[in-house]
Amino acid sequence: MKEITPEYIHSIKEIIERNDSKAAAAELADMHPADIAELYQSLDLDEAEFLYKLLDEDTAADVLMELDEDDRMKLLSAMPAEEIAKQIDHLDTDDAVDLIQQLDEEDRDEILSHIDDVEQAGDIIDLLKYDEDTAGGLMGTEMIVVNENWSMPQCIKEMRQQAEEMDEIYYVYVVDNDYKLKGVFPLKKMITHPSVSKIKHVMEEDPASVKVDTPIDEVALDFEKYDLVAMPVVDSIGRLLGRITVDDVMDQVREASERDYQLASGLSGDIDADDSILAQTKARIPWLLIGIASGILASIILATFEDQIQAVTALALFIPIIGGTGGNVGVQASAIVVQGLANGSLNVREFTHQLG
């Protein structure tokens, strides 16, 4: 883990200014992709490009996914379609879909046509059909799958072959001859039951799973409920389609919480501190205008009771108290709504009861 200090950023900029590729590559060699992504945030596009070209293909792909959306789009806009396709070849399908969804339709087709792995390109095209706010839009197809009727030796052989194409192994899923999800095969069973005749005799049946059209917020609640690191995704008749990992879910939860917080704060769009003044103004103006309109309405109401206020001046003392209390109530209500959206406790059917 590298600490990205102002002094370190300055030294990197000096290396880039000298066009010293060897020194720059040495600095990047021991850095985690997340640290490189953090470094890129302090560089201009030309400097980031200079460093990016020095990375090996696996690291470059990881760095690309670690960048925030704006920085990623700036870097992608400076890369030809063939180079982007090379990076996608080194990504899991779920990450590849996330990246491609940010591009224009014309750019998507061109990039997909340059992907060497035809099978991966086909998987990406299939995943792009799903709504990005559902389990299908979040899942990847990289997983180890075995048949319930396989013997232990056959199962181990297949697992080894499939594992060669994967970076991480979370679970081994068991399916029947129709590819319907039947269970999960615990790796511990390979040691404790090495001579079992069929996998279905030692698998854990009825694993937690989600339908492909399940909304992301429900998927997140299931992960929390069952304490999983990955969850299988099935279609309407129970056939295994893919899997969702906890890191993908947490990314979605973080983005959703940021949107909910901004909405509760009176922002109508996804705004960051480094966005342009125009973008921030567009996001803030609608709710500010609503606030002004409500303030004018309150003034009109007060004006109607001007005679009564003049007759009993003590009533004027309550105006700022009521206004301040109203503001506090609004903040409390928005906090309750955001919390309810996050943990799933906000139920539309019981809205009247919860409103009380």
C-alpha positions in Angstrom: 0.0 0.0 0.0 1.5 3.3 -1.1 0.6 6.6 0.5 -0.2 9.2 -2.2 1.2 12.4 -0.6 1.6 15.8 -2.3 5.4 15.2 -2.2 5.1 11.9 -3.9 2.7 13.3 -6.6 5.3 16.1 -7.2 8.1 13.5 -7.7 6.0 11.5 -10.1 5.2 14.6 -12.1 9.0 15.4 -12.3 9.7 11.9 -13.6 7.0 12.3 -16.3 8.3 15.7 -17.2 11.8 14.1 -17.8 10.0 11.5 -19.9 11.8 8.9 -17.8 9.8 5.7 -18.6 12.2 3.4 -16.7 11.9 5.3 -13.4 8.1 5.7 -13.8 7.7 1.9 -14.5 9.8 1.2 -11.4 7.5 3.4 -9.3 4.4 1.7 -10.6 5.7 -1.9 -10.3 5.0 -2.2 -6.6 1.8 -0.2 -6.4 -1.7 -1.6 -6.0 -4.1 -0.7 -8.8 -6.3 1.2 -6.4 -3.2 3.4 -5.4 -2.4 4.0 -9.1 -6.0 5.1 -9.6 -5.7 7.4 -6.7 -2.5 8.9 -8.2 -4.2 9.4 -11.5 -6.8 11.8 -9.9 -3.9 14.3 -9.3 -2.6 14.1 -12.9 -3.7 15.7 -16.1 -4.8 13.5 -19.0 -1.4 13.5 -20.8 0.4 12.5 -17.6 -2.1 9.7 -16.8 -1.7 8.4 -20.4 2.1 8.4 -20.0 1.9 6.2 -16.9 -1.0 4.0 -18.2 1.0 2.9 -21.2 3.7 1.5 -18.9 1.4 -0.9 -17.1 1.1 -4.6 -18.0 -2.3 -5.6 -19.5 -3.7 -7.2 -16.3 -2.7 -4.2 -14.1 -4.0 -1.7 -16.7 -7.4 -3.4 -16.7 -7.6 -3.4 -12.9 -6.6 0.3 -12.7 -9.3 1.1 -15.3 -12.0 -0.3 -13.0 -10.6 1.3 -9.9 -10.9 4.8 -11.5 -14.0 6.8 -10.8 -16.4 7.1 -13.7 -15.3 10.6 -14.9 -11.6 9.8 -14.8 -12.2 6.5 -16.6 -14.2 8.1 -19.4 -11.4 10.7 -19.9 -8.9 7.9 -20.2 -11.1 5.8 -22.5 -11.8 8.8 -24.8 -8.0 9.0 -25.5 -7.7 5.3 -26.3 -8.4 3.6 -29.6 -11.1 0.9 -29.7 -8.5 -1.9 -30.2 -6.7 -0.9 -27.0 -10.0 -0.8 -25.0 -10.8 -4.2 -26.4 -7.5 -5.5 -25.1 -8.3 -4.2 -21.6 -11.7 -5.9 -21.7 -10.1 -9.2 -22.5 -8.5 -9.1 -19.0 -11.7 -8.2 -17.2 -14.4 -10.4 -15.7 -17.6 -10.2 -17.7 -19.4 -8.2 -15.0 -16.7 -5.5 -14.9 -16.5 -5.5 -18.7 -20.3 -4.9 -18.9 -20.0 -2.0 -16.4 -17.3 -0.4 -18.5 -19.1 -0.9 -21.9 -22.4 0.5 -20.5 -20.7 3.8 -20.0 -19.9 4.1 -23.7 -22.1 5.2 -26.6 -23.8 2.5 -28.6 -21.6 3.1 -31.7 -18.5 2.8 -29.6 -19.8 -0.4 -27.9 -20.2 -2.2 -31.3 -16.8 -1.2 -32.5 -15.1 -2.3 -29.2 -17.0 -5.6 -29.1 -15.9 -6.4 -32.7 -12.2 -6.1 -31.6 -12.5 -8.5 -28.7 -10.4 -11.6 -29.5 -12.2 -14.0 -27.1 -15.5 -14.6 -29.1 -17.0 -16.5 -26.1 -16.4 -13.6 -23.8 -17.8 -11.1 -26.3 -20.9 -13.2 -26.6 -21.3 -13.3 -22.8 -20.9 -9.5 -22.7 -23.6 -9.0 -25.4 -26.0 -11.3 -23.5 -25.4 -9.4 -20.2 -25.9 -6.1 -21.8 -29.6 -7.1 -22.5 -30.4 -7.0 -18.8 -31.4 -3.9 -16.9 -28.3 -2.5 -15.1 -30.3 -2.1 -11.9 -31.2 -5.8 -11.6 -29.3 -8.9 -10.7 -28.8 -9.7 -14.4 -27.0 -6.4 -15.0 -24.7 -7.0 -12.0 -23.8 -10.7 -12.5 -20.7 -12.2 -14.1 -20.4 -15.6 -15.9 -17.1 -16.7 -14.4 -17.8 -19.5 -12.0 -17.1 -23.2 -11.4 -20.0 -25.5 -12.3 -20.2 -29.3 -11.8 -22.9 -31.8 -12.5 -24.7 -33.5 -9.6 -24.2 -37.0 -11.2 -20.4 -36.6 -11.6 -18.1 -38.7 -9.4 -15.5 -37.1 -7.2 -12.5 -37.7 -9.5 -14.4 -36.4 -12.5 -15.6 -33.4 -10.5 -12.0 -32.5 -9.4 -10.7 -32.8 -12.9 -13.4 -30.4 -14.2 -12.9 -28.0 -11.4 -9.1 -27.8 -12.2 -9.8 -27.1 -15.8 -12.4 -24.4 -15.1 -10.3 -22.8 -12.4 -7.4 -22.1 -14.8 -9.6 -19.3 -16.4 -10.5 -17.7 -13.1 -8.8 -15.2 -10.8 -11.0 -15.9 -7.7 -13.0 -19.0 -6.7 -15.9 -18.4 -4.3 -18.2 -21.4 -4.6 -18.6 -24.5 -6.7 -22.2 -24.7 -8.0 -24.0 -28.0 -8.7 -26.5 -28.3 -11.6 -28.5 -31.1 -13.1 -28.6 -32.2 -16.7 -30.9 -29.3 -17.6 -28.4 -26.8 -15.9 -30.8 -26.1 -13.1 -29.2 -25.1 -9.9 -29.3 -27.9 -7.4 -26.8 -27.0 -4.7 -23.3 -25.9 -3.7 -20.3 -28.2 -3.4 -18.2 -27.4 -0.3 -14.5 -27.8 -1.0 -14.1 -29.4 2.4 -16.0 -32.4 1.0 -13.1 -33.2 -1.4 -11.0 -34.0 1.7 -13.6 -35.7 3.9 -15.4 -37.6 1.1 -12.7 -38.4 -1.5 -14.4 -41.6 -2.7 -18.1 -40.5 -2.9 -19.9 -42.0 -5.9 -21.8 -38.9 -6.9 -21.6 -35.2 -6.0 -25.3 -34.9 -5.2 -24.7 -37.1 -2.2 -22.5 -34.6 -0.5 -23.6 -31.2 -1.9 -25.5 -28.6 0.2 -29.0 -28.4 -1.3 -31.2 -25.4 -1.9 -28.6 -22.6 -1.8 -29.6 -19.0 -1.6 -30.1 -17.5 -5.0 -31.7 -14.6 -6.8 -33.8 -14.3 -10.0 -32.2 -12.5 -12.9 -34.7 -9.7 -12.7 -34.4 -9.1 -8.9 -33.7 -5.4 -8.1 -30.3 -4.6 -6.9 -31.5 -3.3 -3.5 -33.2 -6.6 -2.8 -30.0 -8.5 -3.8 -28.0 -6.4 -1.3 -30.4 -7.3 1.5 -30.1 -11.0 0.6 -26.3 -10.7 0.8 -26.6 -9.2 4.3 -29.2 -11.7 5.4 -27.3 -14.8 4.4 -23.7 -13.5 5.0 -22.5 -14.5 1.5 -19.5 -13.5 -0.6 -21.1 -14.6 -3.8 -24.6 -15.5 -4.9 -25.9 -17.5 -7.9 -28.3 -15.9 -10.4 -31.0 -18.1 -12.0 -33.7 -17.6 -14.6 -37.4 -18.0 -14.0 -37.2 -21.8 -14.2 -34.1 -22.1 -12.0 -31.3 -22.5 -14.6 -28.0 -21.2 -13.5 -27.0 -18.0 -15.4 -24.2 -16.4 -13.4 -23.1 -15.2 -10.0 -22.8 -11.9 -8.2 -19.9 -11.1 -5.8 -20.1 -9.1 -2.7 -17.7 -6.4 -3.9 -20.0 -5.6 -6.8 -23.0 -5.4 -4.4 -21.1 -3.0 -2.1 -20.2 -0.8 -5.0 -23.8 -0.5 -6.0 -24.9 0.1 -2.4 -22.4 2.9 -2.0 -23.6 4.5 -5.2 -27.2 4.2 -4.2 -26.5 5.6 -0.8 -24.7 8.6 -2.3 -27.7 9.2 -4.6 -30.2 8.9 -1.8 -28.1 11.3 0.4 -27.9 13.8 -2.4 -31.6 13.6 -3.0 -32.3 14.1 0.7 -30.0 17.1 0.6 -31.9 18.7 -2.2 -29.7 17.7 -5.2 -31.4 16.4 -8.3 -28.3 14.7 -9.9 -25.1 12.8 -9.1 -22.7 15.7 -8.3 -19.1 15.6 -7.1 -17.1 18.4 -5.6 -14.9 18.6 -8.7 -17.8 19.0 -11.1 -18.1 22.2 -13.0 -20.1 25.2 -11.6 -22.7 24.7 -14.4 -23.2 21.1 -13.5 -23.5 21.8 -9.8 -25.9 24.7 -10.5 -28.2 22.5 -12.6 -28.4 19.9 -9.8 -29.1 22.5 -7.1 -31.4 25.0 -8.8 -34.6 22.9 -9.0 -34.8 22.4 -5.3 -33.7 25.9 -4.5 -36.5 27.2 -6.7 -39.0 25.0 -4.8 -37.6 26.3 -1.5 -38.0 29.9 -2.7 -41.6 29.2 -3.9 -42.5 27.7 -0.6 -41.0 30.7 1.2 -43.1 33.0 -0.9 -46.2 31.0 -0.2 -45.5 31.2 3.5 -45.0 35.0 3.3 -48.4 35.3 1.5 -50.1 33.2 4.2 -48.5 35.5 6.9 -49.6 38.6 5.0 -53.2 37.4 5.2 -53.0 37.4 9.0 -51.1 40.7 9.2 -53.9 42.4 11.2 -54.0 39.7 13.8 -50.2 39.7 14.1 -50.2 43.5 14.6 -53.0 43.1 17.2 -51.1 40.4 19.1 -47.4 41.1 18.5 -46.4 38.1 20.7 -47.5 35.8 17.8 -44.6 37.1 15.7 -42.2 35.4 18.2 -43.4 32.0 17.1 -42.7 32.5 13.4 -38.9 31.7 13.6 -39.6 28.9 16.0 -42.1 27.3 13.7 -39.8 27.8 10.7 -36.8 26.3 12.5 -38.9 23.3 13.8 -40.2 22.7 10.2 -36.6 22.6 9.0 -35.6 20.1 11.7 -38.6 17.9 10.9 -37.7 17.9 7.3 -34.1 16.8 8.0 -35.3 14.1 10.4 -37.9 12.8 7.9 -35.4 12.7 5.0 -32.9 10.8 7.3 -35.6 8.2 8.1 -36.6 7.8 4.4 -32.9 7.4 3.3 -32.3 4.8 6.1 -35.5 3.0 5.2 -34.5 2.9 1.5 -31.1 1.5 2.5 -32.2 -1.3 4.8 -35.5 -2.1 3.1 -37.7 -1.2 6.1 -39.6 1.4 4.1 -42.7 -0.4 2.9 -45.1 1.3 0.5 -48.0 -0.8 1.6 -47.5 0.4 5.2 -46.7 4.0 4.2 -49.6 5.5 6.2 -48.6 3.7 9.4 -44.9 4.6 8.9 -45.9 8.3 8.1 -47.5 8.5 11.5 
